[in-house]
Amino acid sequence: MIPKALCDRLGIGPGDEVEFTLNEGADAVRLEPVRDHPTLRGSLAGLGLVAELEADHRPEARR
């Protein structure tokens, strides 16, 4: 569990993602909130997946 004072200072809330990094040679751990949430929206665009899915379901729709 992360102490409340540290969460408040870093702006970390329940359910937020954090990243832990081991500082080599220092016997210490660095804690950083994960702020960057890249979106996957549109990452599969242009692959023709909708047409393929529709073709797969066409025989079922005819029944």
mmCIF file of the N, C-alpha and C atoms, coordinates in Angstrom:
data_MODEL
# 
_entry.id   MODEL 
# 
loop_
_atom_site.group_PDB 
_atom_site.id 
_atom_site.type_symbol 
_atom_site.label_atom_id 
_atom_site.label_alt_id 
_atom_site.label_comp_id 
_atom_site.label_asym_id 
_atom_site.label_entity_id 
_atom_site.label_seq_id 
_atom_site.pdbx_PDB_ins_code 
_atom_site.Cartn_x 
_atom_site.Cartn_y 
_atom_site.Cartn_z 
_atom_site.occupancy 
_atom_site.B_iso_or_equiv 
_atom_site.pdbx_formal_charge 
_atom_site.auth_seq_id 
_atom_site.auth_comp_id 
_atom_site.auth_asym_id 
_atom_site.auth_atom_id 
_atom_site.pdbx_PDB_model_num 
ATOM 1   N N  . MET A 1 1  ? 0.845   -1.172  0.000   1.00 0.00 ? 1  MET A N  1 
ATOM 2   C CA . MET A 1 1  ? 0.000   0.000   0.000   1.00 0.00 ? 1  MET A CA 1 
ATOM 3   C C  . MET A 1 1  ? 0.895   1.242   0.000   1.00 0.00 ? 1  MET A C  1 
ATOM 4   N N  . ILE A 1 2  ? 0.477   2.228   -0.762  1.00 0.00 ? 2  ILE A N  1 
ATOM 5   C CA . ILE A 1 2  ? 1.228   3.475   -0.853  1.00 0.00 ? 2  ILE A CA 1 
ATOM 6   C C  . ILE A 1 2  ? 0.655   4.454   0.173   1.00 0.00 ? 2  ILE A C  1 
ATOM 7   N N  . PRO A 1 3  ? 1.506   5.066   1.001   1.00 0.00 ? 3  PRO A N  1 
ATOM 8   C CA . PRO A 1 3  ? 1.010   5.998   2.019   1.00 0.00 ? 3  PRO A CA 1 
ATOM 9   C C  . PRO A 1 3  ? 0.190   7.143   1.410   1.00 0.00 ? 3  PRO A C  1 
ATOM 10  N N  . LYS A 1 4  ? -0.872  7.551   2.108   1.00 0.00 ? 4  LYS A N  1 
ATOM 11  C CA . LYS A 1 4  ? -1.788  8.579   1.631   1.00 0.00 ? 4  LYS A CA 1 
ATOM 12  C C  . LYS A 1 4  ? -1.070  9.892   1.321   1.00 0.00 ? 4  LYS A C  1 
ATOM 13  N N  . ALA A 1 5  ? -0.147  10.301  2.172   1.00 0.00 ? 5  ALA A N  1 
ATOM 14  C CA . ALA A 1 5  ? 0.574   11.564  1.950   1.00 0.00 ? 5  ALA A CA 1 
ATOM 15  C C  . ALA A 1 5  ? 1.326   11.531  0.615   1.00 0.00 ? 5  ALA A C  1 
ATOM 16  N N  . LEU A 1 6  ? 1.905   10.389  0.291   1.00 0.00 ? 6  LEU A N  1 
ATOM 17  C CA . LEU A 1 6  ? 2.630   10.245  -0.972  1.00 0.00 ? 6  LEU A CA 1 
ATOM 18  C C  . LEU A 1 6  ? 1.659   10.257  -2.152  1.00 0.00 ? 6  LEU A C  1 
ATOM 19  N N  . CYS A 1 7  ? 0.539   9.575   -2.002  1.00 0.00 ? 7  CYS A N  1 
ATOM 20  C CA . CYS A 1 7  ? -0.491  9.580   -3.051  1.00 0.00 ? 7  CYS A CA 1 
ATOM 21  C C  . CYS A 1 7  ? -0.997  10.994  -3.304  1.00 0.00 ? 7  CYS A C  1 
ATOM 22  N N  . ASP A 1 8  ? -1.246  11.715  -2.229  1.00 0.00 ? 8  ASP A N  1 
ATOM 23  C CA . ASP A 1 8  ? -1.727  13.093  -2.367  1.00 0.00 ? 8  ASP A CA 1 
ATOM 24  C C  . ASP A 1 8  ? -0.700  13.962  -3.088  1.00 0.00 ? 8  ASP A C  1 
ATOM 25  N N  . ARG A 1 9  ? 0.555   13.809  -2.723  1.00 0.00 ? 9  ARG A N  1 
ATOM 26  C CA . ARG A 1 9  ? 1.608   14.623  -3.331  1.00 0.00 ? 9  ARG A CA 1 
ATOM 27  C C  . ARG A 1 9  ? 1.777   14.318  -4.814  1.00 0.00 ? 9  ARG A C  1 
ATOM 28  N N  . LEU A 1 10 ? 1.634   13.037  -5.191  1.00 0.00 ? 10 LEU A N  1 
ATOM 29  C CA . LEU A 1 10 ? 1.806   12.638  -6.591  1.00 0.00 ? 10 LEU A CA 1 
ATOM 30  C C  . LEU A 1 10 ? 0.507   12.697  -7.394  1.00 0.00 ? 10 LEU A C  1 
ATOM 31  N N  . GLY A 1 11 ? -0.601  12.945  -6.699  1.00 0.00 ? 11 GLY A N  1 
ATOM 32  C CA . GLY A 1 11 ? -1.881  12.991  -7.394  1.00 0.00 ? 11 GLY A CA 1 
ATOM 33  C C  . GLY A 1 11 ? -2.381  11.628  -7.806  1.00 0.00 ? 11 GLY A C  1 
ATOM 34  N N  . ILE A 1 12 ? -2.046  10.619  -7.021  1.00 0.00 ? 12 ILE A N  1 
ATOM 35  C CA . ILE A 1 12 ? -2.455  9.246   -7.304  1.00 0.00 ? 12 ILE A CA 1 
ATOM 36  C C  . ILE A 1 12 ? -3.727  8.938   -6.526  1.00 0.00 ? 12 ILE A C  1 
ATOM 37  N N  . GLY A 1 13 ? -4.692  8.370   -7.220  1.00 0.00 ? 13 GLY A N  1 
ATOM 38  C CA . GLY A 1 13 ? -5.938  7.995   -6.575  1.00 0.00 ? 13 GLY A CA 1 
ATOM 39  C C  . GLY A 1 13 ? -6.182  6.502   -6.719  1.00 0.00 ? 13 GLY A C  1 
ATOM 40  N N  . PRO A 1 14 ? -7.214  6.004   -6.050  1.00 0.00 ? 14 PRO A N  1 
ATOM 41  C CA . PRO A 1 14 ? -7.550  4.578   -6.154  1.00 0.00 ? 14 PRO A CA 1 
ATOM 42  C C  . PRO A 1 14 ? -7.772  4.171   -7.614  1.00 0.00 ? 14 PRO A C  1 
ATOM 43  N N  . GLY A 1 15 ? -7.146  3.094   -8.022  1.00 0.00 ? 15 GLY A N  1 
ATOM 44  C CA . GLY A 1 15 ? -7.292  2.589   -9.379  1.00 0.00 ? 15 GLY A CA 1 
ATOM 45  C C  . GLY A 1 15 ? -6.326  3.185   -10.388 1.00 0.00 ? 15 GLY A C  1 
ATOM 46  N N  . ASP A 1 16 ? -5.574  4.217   -9.994  1.00 0.00 ? 16 ASP A N  1 
ATOM 47  C CA . ASP A 1 16 ? -4.598  4.816   -10.914 1.00 0.00 ? 16 ASP A CA 1 
ATOM 48  C C  . ASP A 1 16 ? -3.427  3.855   -11.110 1.00 0.00 ? 16 ASP A C  1 
ATOM 49  N N  . GLU A 1 17 ? -2.857  3.900   -12.306 1.00 0.00 ? 17 GLU A N  1 
ATOM 50  C CA . GLU A 1 17 ? -1.692  3.076   -12.595 1.00 0.00 ? 17 GLU A CA 1 
ATOM 51  C C  . GLU A 1 17 ? -0.421  3.796   -12.145 1.00 0.00 ? 17 GLU A C  1 
ATOM 52  N N  . VAL A 1 18 ? 0.513   3.015   -11.625 1.00 0.00 ? 18 VAL A N  1 
ATOM 53  C CA . VAL A 1 18 ? 1.814   3.546   -11.240 1.00 0.00 ? 18 VAL A CA 1 
ATOM 54  C C  . VAL A 1 18 ? 2.895   2.643   -11.812 1.00 0.00 ? 18 VAL A C  1 
ATOM 55  N N  . GLU A 1 19 ? 4.078   3.191   -11.960 1.00 0.00 ? 19 GLU A N  1 
ATOM 56  C CA . GLU A 1 19 ? 5.207   2.431   -12.472 1.00 0.00 ? 19 GLU A CA 1 
ATOM 57  C C  . GLU A 1 19 ? 6.313   2.438   -11.425 1.00 0.00 ? 19 GLU A C  1 
ATOM 58  N N  . PHE A 1 20 ? 6.824   1.269   -11.127 1.00 0.00 ? 20 PHE A N  1 
ATOM 59  C CA . PHE A 1 20 ? 7.915   1.123   -10.179 1.00 0.00 ? 20 PHE A CA 1 
ATOM 60  C C  . PHE A 1 20 ? 9.186   0.814   -10.955 1.00 0.00 ? 20 PHE A C  1 
ATOM 61  N N  . THR A 1 21 ? 10.268  1.518   -10.623 1.00 0.00 ? 21 THR A N  1 
ATOM 62  C CA . THR A 1 21 ? 11.559  1.294   -11.257 1.00 0.00 ? 21 THR A CA 1 
ATOM 63  C C  . THR A 1 21 ? 12.604  1.119   -10.168 1.00 0.00 ? 21 THR A C  1 
ATOM 64  N N  . LEU A 1 22 ? 13.395  0.057   -10.285 1.00 0.00 ? 22 LEU A N  1 
ATOM 65  C CA . LEU A 1 22 ? 14.464  -0.190  -9.323  1.00 0.00 ? 22 LEU A CA 1 
ATOM 66  C C  . LEU A 1 22 ? 15.670  0.653   -9.699  1.00 0.00 ? 22 LEU A C  1 
ATOM 67  N N  . ASN A 1 23 ? 16.116  1.493   -8.770  1.00 0.00 ? 23 ASN A N  1 
ATOM 68  C CA . ASN A 1 23 ? 17.319  2.303   -8.987  1.00 0.00 ? 23 ASN A CA 1 
ATOM 69  C C  . ASN A 1 23 ? 18.531  1.442   -8.678  1.00 0.00 ? 23 ASN A C  1 
ATOM 70  N N  . GLU A 1 24 ? 19.254  1.083   -9.716  1.00 0.00 ? 24 GLU A N  1 
ATOM 71  C CA . GLU A 1 24 ? 20.404  0.192   -9.571  1.00 0.00 ? 24 GLU A CA 1 
ATOM 72  C C  . GLU A 1 24 ? 21.450  0.776   -8.625  1.00 0.00 ? 24 GLU A C  1 
ATOM 73  N N  . GLY A 1 25 ? 21.942  -0.038  -7.734  1.00 0.00 ? 25 GLY A N  1 
ATOM 74  C CA . GLY A 1 25 ? 23.013  0.355   -6.834  1.00 0.00 ? 25 GLY A CA 1 
ATOM 75  C C  . GLY A 1 25 ? 22.588  1.260   -5.694  1.00 0.00 ? 25 GLY A C  1 
ATOM 76  N N  . ALA A 1 26 ? 21.349  1.651   -5.648  1.00 0.00 ? 26 ALA A N  1 
ATOM 77  C CA . ALA A 1 26 ? 20.914  2.575   -4.604  1.00 0.00 ? 26 ALA A CA 1 
ATOM 78  C C  . ALA A 1 26 ? 19.964  1.915   -3.601  1.00 0.00 ? 26 ALA A C  1 
ATOM 79  N N  . ASP A 1 27 ? 19.617  0.654   -3.837  1.00 0.00 ? 27 ASP A N  1 
ATOM 80  C CA . ASP A 1 27 ? 18.643  -0.035  -2.980  1.00 0.00 ? 27 ASP A CA 1 
ATOM 81  C C  . ASP A 1 27 ? 17.397  0.835   -2.790  1.00 0.00 ? 27 ASP A C  1 
ATOM 82  N N  . ALA A 1 28 ? 16.928  1.419   -3.877  1.00 0.00 ? 28 ALA A N  1 
ATOM 83  C CA . ALA A 1 28 ? 15.772  2.305   -3.824  1.00 0.00 ? 28 ALA A CA 1 
ATOM 84  C C  . ALA A 1 28 ? 14.845  2.008   -4.994  1.00 0.00 ? 28 ALA A C  1 
ATOM 85  N N  . VAL A 1 29 ? 13.601  2.358   -4.799  1.00 0.00 ? 29 VAL A N  1 
ATOM 86  C CA . VAL A 1 29 ? 12.593  2.173   -5.836  1.00 0.00 ? 29 VAL A CA 1 
ATOM 87  C C  . VAL A 1 29 ? 12.004  3.532   -6.177  1.00 0.00 ? 29 VAL A C  1 
ATOM 88  N N  . ARG A 1 30 ? 11.851  3.784   -7.463  1.00 0.00 ? 30 ARG A N  1 
ATOM 89  C CA . ARG A 1 30 ? 11.231  5.028   -7.928  1.00 0.00 ? 30 ARG A CA 1 
ATOM 90  C C  . ARG A 1 30 ? 9.780   4.714   -8.289  1.00 0.00 ? 30 ARG A C  1 
ATOM 91  N N  . LEU A 1 31 ? 8.879   5.558   -7.843  1.00 0.00 ? 31 LEU A N  1 
ATOM 92  C CA . LEU A 1 31 ? 7.450   5.403   -8.089  1.00 0.00 ? 31 LEU A CA 1 
ATOM 93  C C  . LEU A 1 31 ? 6.958   6.594   -8.890  1.00 0.00 ? 31 LEU A C  1 
ATOM 94  N N  . GLU A 1 32 ? 6.330   6.315   -10.034 1.00 0.00 ? 32 GLU A N  1 
ATOM 95  C CA . GLU A 1 32 ? 5.802   7.396   -10.868 1.00 0.00 ? 32 GLU A CA 1 
ATOM 96  C C  . GLU A 1 32 ? 4.388   7.049   -11.317 1.00 0.00 ? 32 GLU A C  1 
ATOM 97  N N  . PRO A 1 33 ? 3.487   8.027   -11.280 1.00 0.00 ? 33 PRO A N  1 
ATOM 98  C CA . PRO A 1 33 ? 2.156   7.779   -11.821 1.00 0.00 ? 33 PRO A CA 1 
ATOM 99  C C  . PRO A 1 33 ? 2.231   7.678   -13.341 1.00 0.00 ? 33 PRO A C  1 
ATOM 100 N N  . VAL A 1 34 ? 1.434   6.797   -13.899 1.00 0.00 ? 34 VAL A N  1 
ATOM 101 C CA . VAL A 1 34 ? 1.363   6.657   -15.351 1.00 0.00 ? 34 VAL A CA 1 
ATOM 102 C C  . VAL A 1 34 ? 0.321   7.659   -15.829 1.00 0.00 ? 34 VAL A C  1 
ATOM 103 N N  . ARG A 1 35 ? 0.778   8.682   -16.520 1.00 0.00 ? 35 ARG A N  1 
ATOM 104 C CA . ARG A 1 35 ? -0.116  9.764   -16.969 1.00 0.00 ? 35 ARG A CA 1 
ATOM 105 C C  . ARG A 1 35 ? -0.525  9.610   -18.427 1.00 0.00 ? 35 ARG A C  1 
ATOM 106 N N  . ASP A 1 36 ? 0.319   8.973   -19.205 1.00 0.00 ? 36 ASP A N  1 
ATOM 107 C CA . ASP A 1 36 ? 0.075   8.882   -20.632 1.00 0.00 ? 36 ASP A CA 1 
ATOM 108 C C  . ASP A 1 36 ? -0.762  7.640   -20.924 1.00 0.00 ? 36 ASP A C  1 
ATOM 109 N N  . HIS A 1 37 ? -1.977  7.844   -21.380 1.00 0.00 ? 37 HIS A N  1 
ATOM 110 C CA . HIS A 1 37 ? -2.856  6.731   -21.738 1.00 0.00 ? 37 HIS A CA 1 
ATOM 111 C C  . HIS A 1 37 ? -3.104  6.766   -23.244 1.00 0.00 ? 37 HIS A C  1 
ATOM 112 N N  . PRO A 1 38 ? -2.212  6.158   -24.005 1.00 0.00 ? 38 PRO A N  1 
ATOM 113 C CA . PRO A 1 38 ? -2.409  6.177   -25.448 1.00 0.00 ? 38 PRO A CA 1 
ATOM 114 C C  . PRO A 1 38 ? -3.682  5.425   -25.822 1.00 0.00 ? 38 PRO A C  1 
ATOM 115 N N  . THR A 1 39 ? -4.389  5.938   -26.798 1.00 0.00 ? 39 THR A N  1 
ATOM 116 C CA . THR A 1 39 ? -5.622  5.306   -27.227 1.00 0.00 ? 39 THR A CA 1 
ATOM 117 C C  . THR A 1 39 ? -5.341  4.327   -28.366 1.00 0.00 ? 39 THR A C  1 
ATOM 118 N N  . LEU A 1 40 ? -6.113  3.284   -28.403 1.00 0.00 ? 40 LEU A N  1 
ATOM 119 C CA . LEU A 1 40 ? -5.999  2.320   -29.487 1.00 0.00 ? 40 LEU A CA 1 
ATOM 120 C C  . LEU A 1 40 ? -7.012  2.611   -30.591 1.00 0.00 ? 40 LEU A C  1 
ATOM 121 N N  . ARG A 1 41 ? -7.829  3.631   -30.383 1.00 0.00 ? 41 ARG A N  1 
ATOM 122 C CA . ARG A 1 41 ? -8.863  3.982   -31.353 1.00 0.00 ? 41 ARG A CA 1 
ATOM 123 C C  . ARG A 1 41 ? -8.235  4.226   -32.729 1.00 0.00 ? 41 ARG A C  1 
ATOM 124 N N  . GLY A 1 42 ? -8.736  3.517   -33.712 1.00 0.00 ? 42 GLY A N  1 
ATOM 125 C CA . GLY A 1 42 ? -8.271  3.675   -35.079 1.00 0.00 ? 42 GLY A CA 1 
ATOM 126 C C  . GLY A 1 42 ? -7.024  2.879   -35.422 1.00 0.00 ? 42 GLY A C  1 
ATOM 127 N N  . SER A 1 43 ? -6.467  2.157   -34.474 1.00 0.00 ? 43 SER A N  1 
ATOM 128 C CA . SER A 1 43 ? -5.219  1.445   -34.747 1.00 0.00 ? 43 SER A CA 1 
ATOM 129 C C  . SER A 1 43 ? -5.408  0.259   -35.691 1.00 0.00 ? 43 SER A C  1 
ATOM 130 N N  . LEU A 1 44 ? -6.655  -0.212  -35.848 1.00 0.00 ? 44 LEU A N  1 
ATOM 131 C CA . LEU A 1 44 ? -6.916  -1.331  -36.752 1.00 0.00 ? 44 LEU A CA 1 
ATOM 132 C C  . LEU A 1 44 ? -7.626  -0.879  -38.029 1.00 0.00 ? 44 LEU A C  1 
ATOM 133 N N  . ALA A 1 45 ? -7.761  0.414   -38.197 1.00 0.00 ? 45 ALA A N  1 
ATOM 134 C CA . ALA A 1 45 ? -8.447  0.960   -39.375 1.00 0.00 ? 45 ALA A CA 1 
ATOM 135 C C  . ALA A 1 45 ? -7.697  0.567   -40.643 1.00 0.00 ? 45 ALA A C  1 
ATOM 136 N N  . GLY A 1 46 ? -8.459  0.287   -41.680 1.00 0.00 ? 46 GLY A N  1 
ATOM 137 C CA . GLY A 1 46 ? -7.864  -0.023  -42.973 1.00 0.00 ? 46 GLY A CA 1 
ATOM 138 C C  . GLY A 1 46 ? -7.471  -1.473  -43.151 1.00 0.00 ? 46 GLY A C  1 
ATOM 139 N N  . LEU A 1 47 ? -7.737  -2.304  -42.160 1.00 0.00 ? 47 LEU A N  1 
ATOM 140 C CA . LEU A 1 47 ? -7.368  -3.715  -42.274 1.00 0.00 ? 47 LEU A CA 1 
ATOM 141 C C  . LEU A 1 47 ? -8.490  -4.568  -42.870 1.00 0.00 ? 47 LEU A C  1 
ATOM 142 N N  . GLY A 1 48 ? -9.658  -3.967  -43.113 1.00 0.00 ? 48 GLY A N  1 
ATOM 143 C CA . GLY A 1 48 ? -10.772 -4.704  -43.711 1.00 0.00 ? 48 GLY A CA 1 
ATOM 144 C C  . GLY A 1 48 ? -11.438 -5.684  -42.773 1.00 0.00 ? 48 GLY A C  1 
ATOM 145 N N  . LEU A 1 49 ? -11.307 -5.466  -41.493 1.00 0.00 ? 49 LEU A N  1 
ATOM 146 C CA . LEU A 1 49 ? -11.853 -6.407  -40.519 1.00 0.00 ? 49 LEU A CA 1 
ATOM 147 C C  . LEU A 1 49 ? -13.377 -6.407  -40.493 1.00 0.00 ? 49 LEU A C  1 
ATOM 148 N N  . VAL A 1 50 ? -14.001 -5.265  -40.716 1.00 0.00 ? 50 VAL A N  1 
ATOM 149 C CA . VAL A 1 50 ? -15.467 -5.197  -40.714 1.00 0.00 ? 50 VAL A CA 1 
ATOM 150 C C  . VAL A 1 50 ? -16.018 -6.010  -41.879 1.00 0.00 ? 50 VAL A C  1 
ATOM 151 N N  . ALA A 1 51 ? -15.454 -5.835  -43.057 1.00 0.00 ? 51 ALA A N  1 
ATOM 152 C CA . ALA A 1 51 ? -15.909 -6.586  -44.228 1.00 0.00 ? 51 ALA A CA 1 
ATOM 153 C C  . ALA A 1 51 ? -15.720 -8.082  -44.015 1.00 0.00 ? 51 ALA A C  1 
ATOM 154 N N  . GLU A 1 52 ? -14.623 -8.472  -43.421 1.00 0.00 ? 52 GLU A N  1 
ATOM 155 C CA . GLU A 1 52 ? -14.362 -9.883  -43.150 1.00 0.00 ? 52 GLU A CA 1 
ATOM 156 C C  . GLU A 1 52 ? -15.368 -10.449 -42.148 1.00 0.00 ? 52 GLU A C  1 
ATOM 157 N N  . LEU A 1 53 ? -15.664 -9.692  -41.122 1.00 0.00 ? 53 LEU A N  1 
ATOM 158 C CA . LEU A 1 53 ? -16.635 -10.121 -40.130 1.00 0.00 ? 53 LEU A CA 1 
ATOM 159 C C  . LEU A 1 53 ? -18.029 -10.246 -40.745 1.00 0.00 ? 53 LEU A C  1 
ATOM 160 N N  . GLU A 1 54 ? -18.409 -9.268  -41.568 1.00 0.00 ? 54 GLU A N  1 
ATOM 161 C CA . GLU A 1 54 ? -19.711 -9.324  -42.228 1.00 0.00 ? 54 GLU A CA 1 
ATOM 162 C C  . GLU A 1 54 ? -19.802 -10.536 -43.152 1.00 0.00 ? 54 GLU A C  1 
ATOM 163 N N  . ALA A 1 55 ? -18.737 -10.838 -43.875 1.00 0.00 ? 55 ALA A N  1 
ATOM 164 C CA . ALA A 1 55 ? -18.719 -12.002 -44.759 1.00 0.00 ? 55 ALA A CA 1 
ATOM 165 C C  . ALA A 1 55 ? -18.840 -13.298 -43.956 1.00 0.00 ? 55 ALA A C  1 
ATOM 166 N N  . ASP A 1 56 ? -18.208 -13.357 -42.816 1.00 0.00 ? 56 ASP A N  1 
ATOM 167 C CA . ASP A 1 56 ? -18.294 -14.546 -41.956 1.00 0.00 ? 56 ASP A CA 1 
ATOM 168 C C  . ASP A 1 56 ? -19.714 -14.760 -41.439 1.00 0.00 ? 56 ASP A C  1 
ATOM 169 N N  . HIS A 1 57 ? -20.442 -13.688 -41.191 1.00 0.00 ? 57 HIS A N  1 
ATOM 170 C CA . HIS A 1 57 ? -21.775 -13.797 -40.603 1.00 0.00 ? 57 HIS A CA 1 
ATOM 171 C C  . HIS A 1 57 ? -22.894 -13.848 -41.648 1.00 0.00 ? 57 HIS A C  1 
ATOM 172 N N  . ARG A 1 58 ? -22.568 -13.591 -42.899 1.00 0.00 ? 58 ARG A N  1 
ATOM 173 C CA . ARG A 1 58 ? -23.585 -13.595 -43.952 1.00 0.00 ? 58 ARG A CA 1 
ATOM 174 C C  . ARG A 1 58 ? -24.337 -14.930 -44.019 1.00 0.00 ? 58 ARG A C  1 
ATOM 175 N N  . PRO A 1 59 ? -23.653 -16.101 -43.990 1.00 0.00 ? 59 PRO A N  1 
ATOM 176 C CA . PRO A 1 59 ? -24.393 -17.366 -44.024 1.00 0.00 ? 59 PRO A CA 1 
ATOM 177 C C  . PRO A 1 59 ? -25.349 -17.523 -42.833 1.00 0.00 ? 59 PRO A C  1 
ATOM 178 N N  . GLU A 1 60 ? -24.977 -17.057 -41.682 1.00 0.00 ? 60 GLU A N  1 
ATOM 179 C CA . GLU A 1 60 ? -25.849 -17.146 -40.506 1.00 0.00 ? 60 GLU A CA 1 
ATOM 180 C C  . GLU A 1 60 ? -27.093 -16.280 -40.676 1.00 0.00 ? 60 GLU A C  1 
ATOM 181 N N  . ALA A 1 61 ? -26.939 -15.123 -41.300 1.00 0.00 ? 61 ALA A N  1 
ATOM 182 C CA . ALA A 1 61 ? -28.062 -14.210 -41.485 1.00 0.00 ? 61 ALA A CA 1 
ATOM 183 C C  . ALA A 1 61 ? -29.061 -14.772 -42.492 1.00 0.00 ? 61 ALA A C  1 
ATOM 184 N N  . ARG A 1 62 ? -28.620 -15.601 -43.403 1.00 0.00 ? 62 ARG A N  1 
ATOM 185 C CA . ARG A 1 62 ? -29.508 -16.170 -44.416 1.00 0.00 ? 62 ARG A CA 1 
ATOM 186 C C  . ARG A 1 62 ? -30.403 -17.263 -43.862 1.00 0.00 ? 62 ARG A C  1 
ATOM 187 N N  . ARG A 1 63 ? -30.050 -17.830 -42.731 1.00 0.00 ? 63 ARG A N  1 
ATOM 188 C CA . ARG A 1 63 ? -30.842 -18.933 -42.154 1.00 0.00 ? 63 ARG A CA 1 
ATOM 189 C C  . ARG A 1 63 ? -32.124 -18.455 -41.589 1.00 0.00 ? 63 ARG A C  1 
# 
